[in-house]
Amino acid sequence: MYVDTWRQKIERVGSLNYPEEARGKIYDSLQLSVTINADGSIAGIEFDRRSNYPIINAAAERIVRMAGPYA
């Protein structure tokens, strides 16, 4: 339940803050591992698999940071 709620929050924030220059033009996937402190702050973000597009990688990291703090 926690992971699903976390994912939904990221998707909601991501939809509102996706880079305009990539919206509808660039599609790719990536995978991140996010470590969260007990207070909900982010302890670390690591790319397990990067996108082929640097703009997507930067946006993903920025969106995860913007969506904090977490439960």
mmCIF file of the N, C-alpha and C atoms, coordinates in Angstrom:
data_MODEL
# 
_entry.id   MODEL 
# 
loop_
_atom_site.group_PDB 
_atom_site.id 
_atom_site.type_symbol 
_atom_site.label_atom_id 
_atom_site.label_alt_id 
_atom_site.label_comp_id 
_atom_site.label_asym_id 
_atom_site.label_entity_id 
_atom_site.label_seq_id 
_atom_site.pdbx_PDB_ins_code 
_atom_site.Cartn_x 
_atom_site.Cartn_y 
_atom_site.Cartn_z 
_atom_site.occupancy 
_atom_site.B_iso_or_equiv 
_atom_site.pdbx_formal_charge 
_atom_site.auth_seq_id 
_atom_site.auth_comp_id 
_atom_site.auth_asym_id 
_atom_site.auth_atom_id 
_atom_site.pdbx_PDB_model_num 
ATOM 1   N N  . MET A 1 1  ? 0.823  -1.187 0.000   1.00 0.00 ? 1  MET A N  1 
ATOM 2   C CA . MET A 1 1  ? 0.000  0.000  0.000   1.00 0.00 ? 1  MET A CA 1 
ATOM 3   C C  . MET A 1 1  ? 0.879  1.268  0.000   1.00 0.00 ? 1  MET A C  1 
ATOM 4   N N  . TYR A 1 2  ? 1.942  1.256  0.829   1.00 0.00 ? 2  TYR A N  1 
ATOM 5   C CA . TYR A 1 2  ? 2.830  2.421  0.899   1.00 0.00 ? 2  TYR A CA 1 
ATOM 6   C C  . TYR A 1 2  ? 3.451  2.717  -0.459  1.00 0.00 ? 2  TYR A C  1 
ATOM 7   N N  . VAL A 1 3  ? 3.968  1.681  -1.110  1.00 0.00 ? 3  VAL A N  1 
ATOM 8   C CA . VAL A 1 3  ? 4.648  1.880  -2.400  1.00 0.00 ? 3  VAL A CA 1 
ATOM 9   C C  . VAL A 1 3  ? 3.662  2.385  -3.449  1.00 0.00 ? 3  VAL A C  1 
ATOM 10  N N  . ASP A 1 4  ? 2.449  1.859  -3.447  1.00 0.00 ? 4  ASP A N  1 
ATOM 11  C CA . ASP A 1 4  ? 1.456  2.295  -4.419  1.00 0.00 ? 4  ASP A CA 1 
ATOM 12  C C  . ASP A 1 4  ? 1.080  3.765  -4.183  1.00 0.00 ? 4  ASP A C  1 
ATOM 13  N N  . THR A 1 5  ? 0.903  4.164  -2.941  1.00 0.00 ? 5  THR A N  1 
ATOM 14  C CA . THR A 1 5  ? 0.600  5.553  -2.609  1.00 0.00 ? 5  THR A CA 1 
ATOM 15  C C  . THR A 1 5  ? 1.756  6.464  -3.009  1.00 0.00 ? 5  THR A C  1 
ATOM 16  N N  . TRP A 1 6  ? 2.985  5.996  -2.760  1.00 0.00 ? 6  TRP A N  1 
ATOM 17  C CA . TRP A 1 6  ? 4.186  6.749  -3.127  1.00 0.00 ? 6  TRP A CA 1 
ATOM 18  C C  . TRP A 1 6  ? 4.242  6.949  -4.645  1.00 0.00 ? 6  TRP A C  1 
ATOM 19  N N  . ARG A 1 7  ? 3.995  5.872  -5.399  1.00 0.00 ? 7  ARG A N  1 
ATOM 20  C CA . ARG A 1 7  ? 4.016  5.923  -6.860  1.00 0.00 ? 7  ARG A CA 1 
ATOM 21  C C  . ARG A 1 7  ? 2.966  6.898  -7.386  1.00 0.00 ? 7  ARG A C  1 
ATOM 22  N N  . GLN A 1 8  ? 1.772  6.858  -6.820  1.00 0.00 ? 8  GLN A N  1 
ATOM 23  C CA . GLN A 1 8  ? 0.710  7.759  -7.248  1.00 0.00 ? 8  GLN A CA 1 
ATOM 24  C C  . GLN A 1 8  ? 1.088  9.227  -7.013  1.00 0.00 ? 8  GLN A C  1 
ATOM 25  N N  . LYS A 1 9  ? 1.727  9.496  -5.895  1.00 0.00 ? 9  LYS A N  1 
ATOM 26  C CA . LYS A 1 9  ? 2.165  10.860 -5.597  1.00 0.00 ? 9  LYS A CA 1 
ATOM 27  C C  . LYS A 1 9  ? 3.192  11.330 -6.618  1.00 0.00 ? 9  LYS A C  1 
ATOM 28  N N  . ILE A 1 10 ? 4.151  10.461 -6.928  1.00 0.00 ? 10 ILE A N  1 
ATOM 29  C CA . ILE A 1 10 ? 5.184  10.799 -7.923  1.00 0.00 ? 10 ILE A CA 1 
ATOM 30  C C  . ILE A 1 10 ? 4.539  11.052 -9.285  1.00 0.00 ? 10 ILE A C  1 
ATOM 31  N N  . GLU A 1 11 ? 3.606  10.215 -9.677  1.00 0.00 ? 11 GLU A N  1 
ATOM 32  C CA . GLU A 1 11 ? 2.939  10.395 -10.965 1.00 0.00 ? 11 GLU A CA 1 
ATOM 33  C C  . GLU A 1 11 ? 2.154  11.702 -11.014 1.00 0.00 ? 11 GLU A C  1 
ATOM 34  N N  . ARG A 1 12 ? 1.488  12.040 -9.922  1.00 0.00 ? 12 ARG A N  1 
ATOM 35  C CA . ARG A 1 12 ? 0.705  13.276 -9.852  1.00 0.00 ? 12 ARG A CA 1 
ATOM 36  C C  . ARG A 1 12 ? 1.627  14.500 -9.973  1.00 0.00 ? 12 ARG A C  1 
ATOM 37  N N  . VAL A 1 13 ? 2.697  14.513 -9.196  1.00 0.00 ? 13 VAL A N  1 
ATOM 38  C CA . VAL A 1 13 ? 3.650  15.624 -9.243  1.00 0.00 ? 13 VAL A CA 1 
ATOM 39  C C  . VAL A 1 13 ? 4.359  15.649 -10.600 1.00 0.00 ? 13 VAL A C  1 
ATOM 40  N N  . GLY A 1 14 ? 4.683  14.468 -11.120 1.00 0.00 ? 14 GLY A N  1 
ATOM 41  C CA . GLY A 1 14 ? 5.353  14.381 -12.411 1.00 0.00 ? 14 GLY A CA 1 
ATOM 42  C C  . GLY A 1 14 ? 4.511  14.909 -13.550 1.00 0.00 ? 14 GLY A C  1 
ATOM 43  N N  . SER A 1 15 ? 3.219  14.607 -13.523 1.00 0.00 ? 15 SER A N  1 
ATOM 44  C CA . SER A 1 15 ? 2.327  15.097 -14.580 1.00 0.00 ? 15 SER A CA 1 
ATOM 45  C C  . SER A 1 15 ? 2.274  16.625 -14.601 1.00 0.00 ? 15 SER A C  1 
ATOM 46  N N  . LEU A 1 16 ? 2.335  17.227 -13.437 1.00 0.00 ? 16 LEU A N  1 
ATOM 47  C CA . LEU A 1 16 ? 2.270  18.682 -13.351 1.00 0.00 ? 16 LEU A CA 1 
ATOM 48  C C  . LEU A 1 16 ? 3.603  19.357 -13.654 1.00 0.00 ? 16 LEU A C  1 
ATOM 49  N N  . ASN A 1 17 ? 4.708  18.624 -13.536 1.00 0.00 ? 17 ASN A N  1 
ATOM 50  C CA . ASN A 1 17 ? 6.037  19.237 -13.634 1.00 0.00 ? 17 ASN A CA 1 
ATOM 51  C C  . ASN A 1 17 ? 6.934  18.600 -14.689 1.00 0.00 ? 17 ASN A C  1 
ATOM 52  N N  . TYR A 1 18 ? 6.348  17.863 -15.616 1.00 0.00 ? 18 TYR A N  1 
ATOM 53  C CA . TYR A 1 18 ? 7.135  17.248 -16.682 1.00 0.00 ? 18 TYR A CA 1 
ATOM 54  C C  . TYR A 1 18 ? 7.658  18.352 -17.595 1.00 0.00 ? 18 TYR A C  1 
ATOM 55  N N  . PRO A 1 19 ? 8.891  18.249 -18.062 1.00 0.00 ? 19 PRO A N  1 
ATOM 56  C CA . PRO A 1 19 ? 9.463  19.323 -18.898 1.00 0.00 ? 19 PRO A CA 1 
ATOM 57  C C  . PRO A 1 19 ? 8.630  19.567 -20.158 1.00 0.00 ? 19 PRO A C  1 
ATOM 58  N N  . GLU A 1 20 ? 8.273  20.800 -20.382 1.00 0.00 ? 20 GLU A N  1 
ATOM 59  C CA . GLU A 1 20 ? 7.453  21.164 -21.539 1.00 0.00 ? 20 GLU A CA 1 
ATOM 60  C C  . GLU A 1 20 ? 8.117  20.754 -22.852 1.00 0.00 ? 20 GLU A C  1 
ATOM 61  N N  . GLU A 1 21 ? 9.433  20.887 -22.926 1.00 0.00 ? 21 GLU A N  1 
ATOM 62  C CA . GLU A 1 21 ? 10.140 20.563 -24.175 1.00 0.00 ? 21 GLU A CA 1 
ATOM 63  C C  . GLU A 1 21 ? 10.149 19.064 -24.476 1.00 0.00 ? 21 GLU A C  1 
ATOM 64  N N  . ALA A 1 22 ? 9.819  18.239 -23.487 1.00 0.00 ? 22 ALA A N  1 
ATOM 65  C CA . ALA A 1 22 ? 9.767  16.786 -23.697 1.00 0.00 ? 22 ALA A CA 1 
ATOM 66  C C  . ALA A 1 22 ? 8.336  16.273 -23.804 1.00 0.00 ? 22 ALA A C  1 
ATOM 67  N N  . ARG A 1 23 ? 7.380  17.047 -23.344 1.00 0.00 ? 23 ARG A N  1 
ATOM 68  C CA . ARG A 1 23 ? 5.981  16.616 -23.281 1.00 0.00 ? 23 ARG A CA 1 
ATOM 69  C C  . ARG A 1 23 ? 5.457  16.265 -24.673 1.00 0.00 ? 23 ARG A C  1 
ATOM 70  N N  . GLY A 1 24 ? 5.041  15.009 -24.832 1.00 0.00 ? 24 GLY A N  1 
ATOM 71  C CA . GLY A 1 24 ? 4.472  14.551 -26.093 1.00 0.00 ? 24 GLY A CA 1 
ATOM 72  C C  . GLY A 1 24 ? 5.488  14.303 -27.191 1.00 0.00 ? 24 GLY A C  1 
ATOM 73  N N  . LYS A 1 25 ? 6.777  14.478 -26.889 1.00 0.00 ? 25 LYS A N  1 
ATOM 74  C CA . LYS A 1 25 ? 7.810  14.336 -27.915 1.00 0.00 ? 25 LYS A CA 1 
ATOM 75  C C  . LYS A 1 25 ? 8.820  13.252 -27.590 1.00 0.00 ? 25 LYS A C  1 
ATOM 76  N N  . ILE A 1 26 ? 9.095  13.053 -26.308 1.00 0.00 ? 26 ILE A N  1 
ATOM 77  C CA . ILE A 1 26 ? 10.120 12.102 -25.882 1.00 0.00 ? 26 ILE A CA 1 
ATOM 78  C C  . ILE A 1 26 ? 9.474  11.067 -24.970 1.00 0.00 ? 26 ILE A C  1 
ATOM 79  N N  . TYR A 1 27 ? 9.682  9.812  -25.310 1.00 0.00 ? 27 TYR A N  1 
ATOM 80  C CA . TYR A 1 27 ? 9.179  8.715  -24.484 1.00 0.00 ? 27 TYR A CA 1 
ATOM 81  C C  . TYR A 1 27 ? 10.329 7.769  -24.186 1.00 0.00 ? 27 TYR A C  1 
ATOM 82  N N  . ASP A 1 28 ? 10.462 7.385  -22.956 1.00 0.00 ? 28 ASP A N  1 
ATOM 83  C CA . ASP A 1 28 ? 11.512 6.454  -22.552 1.00 0.00 ? 28 ASP A CA 1 
ATOM 84  C C  . ASP A 1 28 ? 11.183 5.976  -21.145 1.00 0.00 ? 28 ASP A C  1 
ATOM 85  N N  . SER A 1 29 ? 11.988 5.098  -20.631 1.00 0.00 ? 29 SER A N  1 
ATOM 86  C CA . SER A 1 29 ? 11.768 4.634  -19.261 1.00 0.00 ? 29 SER A CA 1 
ATOM 87  C C  . SER A 1 29 ? 13.089 4.654  -18.512 1.00 0.00 ? 29 SER A C  1 
ATOM 88  N N  . LEU A 1 30 ? 12.961 4.655  -17.194 1.00 0.00 ? 30 LEU A N  1 
ATOM 89  C CA . LEU A 1 30 ? 14.127 4.613  -16.323 1.00 0.00 ? 30 LEU A CA 1 
ATOM 90  C C  . LEU A 1 30 ? 13.690 3.964  -15.029 1.00 0.00 ? 30 LEU A C  1 
ATOM 91  N N  . GLN A 1 31 ? 14.650 3.672  -14.182 1.00 0.00 ? 31 GLN A N  1 
ATOM 92  C CA . GLN A 1 31 ? 14.338 3.094  -12.881 1.00 0.00 ? 31 GLN A CA 1 
ATOM 93  C C  . GLN A 1 31 ? 15.223 3.736  -11.836 1.00 0.00 ? 31 GLN A C  1 
ATOM 94  N N  . LEU A 1 32 ? 14.589 4.194  -10.759 1.00 0.00 ? 32 LEU A N  1 
ATOM 95  C CA . LEU A 1 32 ? 15.287 4.835  -9.652  1.00 0.00 ? 32 LEU A CA 1 
ATOM 96  C C  . LEU A 1 32 ? 15.108 4.030  -8.378  1.00 0.00 ? 32 LEU A C  1 
ATOM 97  N N  . SER A 1 33 ? 16.098 4.106  -7.515  1.00 0.00 ? 33 SER A N  1 
ATOM 98  C CA . SER A 1 33 ? 15.959 3.626  -6.135  1.00 0.00 ? 33 SER A CA 1 
ATOM 99  C C  . SER A 1 33 ? 16.047 4.863  -5.256  1.00 0.00 ? 33 SER A C  1 
ATOM 100 N N  . VAL A 1 34 ? 15.046 5.028  -4.402  1.00 0.00 ? 34 VAL A N  1 
ATOM 101 C CA . VAL A 1 34 ? 14.972 6.208  -3.539  1.00 0.00 ? 34 VAL A CA 1 
ATOM 102 C C  . VAL A 1 34 ? 15.027 5.743  -2.090  1.00 0.00 ? 34 VAL A C  1 
ATOM 103 N N  . THR A 1 35 ? 15.939 6.316  -1.336  1.00 0.00 ? 35 THR A N  1 
ATOM 104 C CA . THR A 1 35 ? 16.047 6.021  0.097   1.00 0.00 ? 35 THR A CA 1 
ATOM 105 C C  . THR A 1 35 ? 15.420 7.187  0.847   1.00 0.00 ? 35 THR A C  1 
ATOM 106 N N  . ILE A 1 36 ? 14.493 6.844  1.750   1.00 0.00 ? 36 ILE A N  1 
ATOM 107 C CA . ILE A 1 36 ? 13.745 7.859  2.482   1.00 0.00 ? 36 ILE A CA 1 
ATOM 108 C C  . ILE A 1 36 ? 14.063 7.760  3.968   1.00 0.00 ? 36 ILE A C  1 
ATOM 109 N N  . ASN A 1 37 ? 14.385 8.889  4.572   1.00 0.00 ? 37 ASN A N  1 
ATOM 110 C CA . ASN A 1 37 ? 14.639 8.952  6.008   1.00 0.00 ? 37 ASN A CA 1 
ATOM 111 C C  . ASN A 1 37 ? 13.334 8.787  6.790   1.00 0.00 ? 37 ASN A C  1 
ATOM 112 N N  . ALA A 1 38 ? 13.453 8.497  8.070   1.00 0.00 ? 38 ALA A N  1 
ATOM 113 C CA . ALA A 1 38 ? 12.280 8.317  8.933   1.00 0.00 ? 38 ALA A CA 1 
ATOM 114 C C  . ALA A 1 38 ? 11.402 9.566  8.976   1.00 0.00 ? 38 ALA A C  1 
ATOM 115 N N  . ASP A 1 39 ? 11.992 10.743 8.781   1.00 0.00 ? 39 ASP A N  1 
ATOM 116 C CA . ASP A 1 39 ? 11.209 11.983 8.811   1.00 0.00 ? 39 ASP A CA 1 
ATOM 117 C C  . ASP A 1 39 ? 10.565 12.311 7.461   1.00 0.00 ? 39 ASP A C  1 
ATOM 118 N N  . GLY A 1 40 ? 10.732 11.437 6.461   1.00 0.00 ? 40 GLY A N  1 
ATOM 119 C CA . GLY A 1 40 ? 10.124 11.624 5.150   1.00 0.00 ? 40 GLY A CA 1 
ATOM 120 C C  . GLY A 1 40 ? 11.002 12.348 4.150   1.00 0.00 ? 40 GLY A C  1 
ATOM 121 N N  . SER A 1 41 ? 12.160 12.825 4.582   1.00 0.00 ? 41 SER A N  1 
ATOM 122 C CA . SER A 1 41 ? 13.082 13.488 3.660   1.00 0.00 ? 41 SER A CA 1 
ATOM 123 C C  . SER A 1 41 ? 13.831 12.435 2.839   1.00 0.00 ? 41 SER A C  1 
ATOM 124 N N  . ILE A 1 42 ? 14.402 12.871 1.752   1.00 0.00 ? 42 ILE A N  1 
ATOM 125 C CA . ILE A 1 42 ? 15.130 11.961 0.860   1.00 0.00 ? 42 ILE A CA 1 
ATOM 126 C C  . ILE A 1 42 ? 16.572 11.842 1.321   1.00 0.00 ? 42 ILE A C  1 
ATOM 127 N N  . ALA A 1 43 ? 17.002 10.607 1.553   1.00 0.00 ? 43 ALA A N  1 
ATOM 128 C CA . ALA A 1 43 ? 18.389 10.347 1.935   1.00 0.00 ? 43 ALA A CA 1 
ATOM 129 C C  . ALA A 1 43 ? 19.251 10.148 0.688   1.00 0.00 ? 43 ALA A C  1 
ATOM 130 N N  . GLY A 1 44 ? 18.658 9.635  -0.377  1.00 0.00 ? 44 GLY A N  1 
ATOM 131 C CA . GLY A 1 44 ? 19.436 9.411  -1.581  1.00 0.00 ? 44 GLY A CA 1 
ATOM 132 C C  . GLY A 1 44 ? 18.574 8.956  -2.742  1.00 0.00 ? 44 GLY A C  1 
ATOM 133 N N  . ILE A 1 45 ? 19.062 9.234  -3.947  1.00 0.00 ? 45 ILE A N  1 
ATOM 134 C CA . ILE A 1 45 ? 18.424 8.799  -5.184  1.00 0.00 ? 45 ILE A CA 1 
ATOM 135 C C  . ILE A 1 45 ? 19.514 8.193  -6.050  1.00 0.00 ? 45 ILE A C  1 
ATOM 136 N N  . GLU A 1 46 ? 19.286 6.975  -6.501  1.00 0.00 ? 46 GLU A N  1 
ATOM 137 C CA . GLU A 1 46 ? 20.242 6.304  -7.387  1.00 0.00 ? 46 GLU A CA 1 
ATOM 138 C C  . GLU A 1 46 ? 19.511 5.821  -8.637  1.00 0.00 ? 46 GLU A C  1 
ATOM 139 N N  . PHE A 1 47 ? 20.158 5.962  -9.768  1.00 0.00 ? 47 PHE A N  1 
ATOM 140 C CA . PHE A 1 47 ? 19.603 5.456  -11.016 1.00 0.00 ? 47 PHE A CA 1 
ATOM 141 C C  . PHE A 1 47 ? 19.996 3.991  -11.170 1.00 0.00 ? 47 PHE A C  1 
ATOM 142 N N  . ASP A 1 48 ? 19.003 3.120  -11.218 1.00 0.00 ? 48 ASP A N  1 
ATOM 143 C CA . ASP A 1 48 ? 19.251 1.710  -11.513 1.00 0.00 ? 48 ASP A CA 1 
ATOM 144 C C  . ASP A 1 48 ? 19.337 1.518  -13.027 1.00 0.00 ? 48 ASP A C  1 
ATOM 145 N N  . ARG A 1 49 ? 18.529 2.289  -13.744 1.00 0.00 ? 49 ARG A N  1 
ATOM 146 C CA . ARG A 1 49 ? 18.552 2.282  -15.213 1.00 0.00 ? 49 ARG A CA 1 
ATOM 147 C C  . ARG A 1 49 ? 18.194 3.685  -15.673 1.00 0.00 ? 49 ARG A C  1 
ATOM 148 N N  . ARG A 1 50 ? 19.104 4.319  -16.375 1.00 0.00 ? 50 ARG A N  1 
ATOM 149 C CA . ARG A 1 50 ? 18.887 5.683  -16.871 1.00 0.00 ? 50 ARG A CA 1 
ATOM 150 C C  . ARG A 1 50 ? 18.111 5.657  -18.183 1.00 0.00 ? 50 ARG A C  1 
ATOM 151 N N  . SER A 1 51 ? 17.434 6.761  -18.438 1.00 0.00 ? 51 SER A N  1 
ATOM 152 C CA . SER A 1 51 ? 16.813 6.998  -19.735 1.00 0.00 ? 51 SER A CA 1 
ATOM 153 C C  . SER A 1 51 ? 17.918 7.313  -20.739 1.00 0.00 ? 51 SER A C  1 
ATOM 154 N N  . ASN A 1 52 ? 17.610 7.181  -21.995 1.00 0.00 ? 52 ASN A N  1 
ATOM 155 C CA . ASN A 1 52 ? 18.550 7.588  -23.042 1.00 0.00 ? 52 ASN A CA 1 
ATOM 156 C C  . ASN A 1 52 ? 18.561 9.107  -23.226 1.00 0.00 ? 52 ASN A C  1 
ATOM 157 N N  . TYR A 1 53 ? 17.648 9.789  -22.529 1.00 0.00 ? 53 TYR A N  1 
ATOM 158 C CA . TYR A 1 53 ? 17.505 11.238 -22.672 1.00 0.00 ? 53 TYR A CA 1 
ATOM 159 C C  . TYR A 1 53 ? 17.852 11.930 -21.349 1.00 0.00 ? 53 TYR A C  1 
ATOM 160 N N  . PRO A 1 54 ? 18.926 12.698 -21.326 1.00 0.00 ? 54 PRO A N  1 
ATOM 161 C CA . PRO A 1 54 ? 19.313 13.398 -20.102 1.00 0.00 ? 54 PRO A CA 1 
ATOM 162 C C  . PRO A 1 54 ? 18.196 14.265 -19.512 1.00 0.00 ? 54 PRO A C  1 
ATOM 163 N N  . ILE A 1 55 ? 17.369 14.857 -20.358 1.00 0.00 ? 55 ILE A N  1 
ATOM 164 C CA . ILE A 1 55 ? 16.280 15.700 -19.858 1.00 0.00 ? 55 ILE A CA 1 
ATOM 165 C C  . ILE A 1 55 ? 15.294 14.880 -19.024 1.00 0.00 ? 55 ILE A C  1 
ATOM 166 N N  . ILE A 1 56 ? 15.076 13.640 -19.396 1.00 0.00 ? 56 ILE A N  1 
ATOM 167 C CA . ILE A 1 56 ? 14.168 12.753 -18.658 1.00 0.00 ? 56 ILE A CA 1 
ATOM 168 C C  . ILE A 1 56 ? 14.797 12.362 -17.315 1.00 0.00 ? 56 ILE A C  1 
ATOM 169 N N  . ASN A 1 57 ? 16.078 12.051 -17.321 1.00 0.00 ? 57 ASN A N  1 
ATOM 170 C CA . ASN A 1 57 ? 16.775 11.704 -16.074 1.00 0.00 ? 57 ASN A CA 1 
ATOM 171 C C  . ASN A 1 57 ? 16.721 12.865 -15.080 1.00 0.00 ? 57 ASN A C  1 
ATOM 172 N N  . ALA A 1 58 ? 17.012 14.059 -15.563 1.00 0.00 ? 58 ALA A N  1 
ATOM 173 C CA . ALA A 1 58 ? 17.002 15.230 -14.687 1.00 0.00 ? 58 ALA A CA 1 
ATOM 174 C C  . ALA A 1 58 ? 15.595 15.506 -14.159 1.00 0.00 ? 58 ALA A C  1 
ATOM 175 N N  . ALA A 1 59 ? 14.604 15.358 -15.021 1.00 0.00 ? 59 ALA A N  1 
ATOM 176 C CA . ALA A 1 59 ? 13.220 15.595 -14.603 1.00 0.00 ? 59 ALA A CA 1 
ATOM 177 C C  . ALA A 1 59 ? 12.787 14.578 -13.552 1.00 0.00 ? 59 ALA A C  1 
ATOM 178 N N  . ALA A 1 60 ? 13.152 13.329 -13.722 1.00 0.00 ? 60 ALA A N  1 
ATOM 179 C CA . ALA A 1 60 ? 12.770 12.296 -12.761 1.00 0.00 ? 60 ALA A CA 1 
ATOM 180 C C  . ALA A 1 60 ? 13.334 12.598 -11.382 1.00 0.00 ? 60 ALA A C  1 
ATOM 181 N N  . GLU A 1 61 ? 14.595 12.952 -11.328 1.00 0.00 ? 61 GLU A N  1 
ATOM 182 C CA . GLU A 1 61 ? 15.211 13.269 -10.035 1.00 0.00 ? 61 GLU A CA 1 
ATOM 183 C C  . GLU A 1 61 ? 14.574 14.515 -9.413  1.00 0.00 ? 61 GLU A C  1 
ATOM 184 N N  . ARG A 1 62 ? 14.332 15.534 -10.221 1.00 0.00 ? 62 ARG A N  1 
ATOM 185 C CA . ARG A 1 62 ? 13.717 16.767 -9.735  1.00 0.00 ? 62 ARG A CA 1 
ATOM 186 C C  . ARG A 1 62 ? 12.300 16.503 -9.211  1.00 0.00 ? 62 ARG A C  1 
ATOM 187 N N  . ILE A 1 63 ? 11.542 15.682 -9.916  1.00 0.00 ? 63 ILE A N  1 
ATOM 188 C CA . ILE A 1 63 ? 10.168 15.382 -9.516  1.00 0.00 ? 63 ILE A CA 1 
ATOM 189 C C  . ILE A 1 63 ? 10.135 14.614 -8.204  1.00 0.00 ? 63 ILE A C  1 
ATOM 190 N N  . VAL A 1 64 ? 11.031 13.648 -8.041  1.00 0.00 ? 64 VAL A N  1 
ATOM 191 C CA . VAL A 1 64 ? 11.085 12.894 -6.780  1.00 0.00 ? 64 VAL A CA 1 
ATOM 192 C C  . VAL A 1 64 ? 11.394 13.837 -5.627  1.00 0.00 ? 64 VAL A C  1 
ATOM 193 N N  . ARG A 1 65 ? 12.313 14.762 -5.836  1.00 0.00 ? 65 ARG A N  1 
ATOM 194 C CA . ARG A 1 65 ? 12.657 15.723 -4.773  1.00 0.00 ? 65 ARG A CA 1 
ATOM 195 C C  . ARG A 1 65 ? 11.495 16.675 -4.497  1.00 0.00 ? 65 ARG A C  1 
ATOM 196 N N  . MET A 1 66 ? 10.809 17.127 -5.526  1.00 0.00 ? 66 MET A N  1 
ATOM 197 C CA . MET A 1 66 ? 9.692  18.053 -5.361  1.00 0.00 ? 66 MET A CA 1 
ATOM 198 C C  . MET A 1 66 ? 8.527  17.415 -4.605  1.00 0.00 ? 66 MET A C  1 
ATOM 199 N N  . ALA A 1 67 ? 8.336  16.121 -4.778  1.00 0.00 ? 67 ALA A N  1 
ATOM 200 C CA . ALA A 1 67 ? 7.184  15.431 -4.192  1.00 0.00 ? 67 ALA A CA 1 
ATOM 201 C C  . ALA A 1 67 ? 7.344  15.188 -2.688  1.00 0.00 ? 67 ALA A C  1 
ATOM 202 N N  . GLY A 1 68 ? 8.561  15.323 -2.171  1.00 0.00 ? 68 GLY A N  1 
ATOM 203 C CA . GLY A 1 68 ? 8.779  15.115 -0.747  1.00 0.00 ? 68 GLY A CA 1 
ATOM 204 C C  . GLY A 1 68 ? 8.197  16.240 0.087   1.00 0.00 ? 68 GLY A C  1 
ATOM 205 N N  . PRO A 1 69 ? 8.102  16.122 1.361   1.00 0.00 ? 69 PRO A N  1 
ATOM 206 C CA . PRO A 1 69 ? 8.502  14.930 2.118   1.00 0.00 ? 69 PRO A CA 1 
ATOM 207 C C  . PRO A 1 69 ? 7.465  13.814 1.965   1.00 0.00 ? 69 PRO A C  1 
ATOM 208 N N  . TYR A 1 70 ? 7.908  12.630 2.254   1.00 0.00 ? 70 TYR A N  1 
ATOM 209 C CA . TYR A 1 70 ? 7.086  11.434 2.127   1.00 0.00 ? 70 TYR A CA 1 
ATOM 210 C C  . TYR A 1 70 ? 6.633  10.926 3.481   1.00 0.00 ? 70 TYR A C  1 
ATOM 211 N N  . ALA A 1 71 ? 5.610  10.108 3.459   1.00 0.00 ? 71 ALA A N  1 
ATOM 212 C CA . ALA A 1 71 ? 5.073  9.515  4.697   1.00 0.00 ? 71 ALA A CA 1 
ATOM 213 C C  . ALA A 1 71 ? 6.099  8.576  5.311   1.00 0.00 ? 71 ALA A C  1 
# 
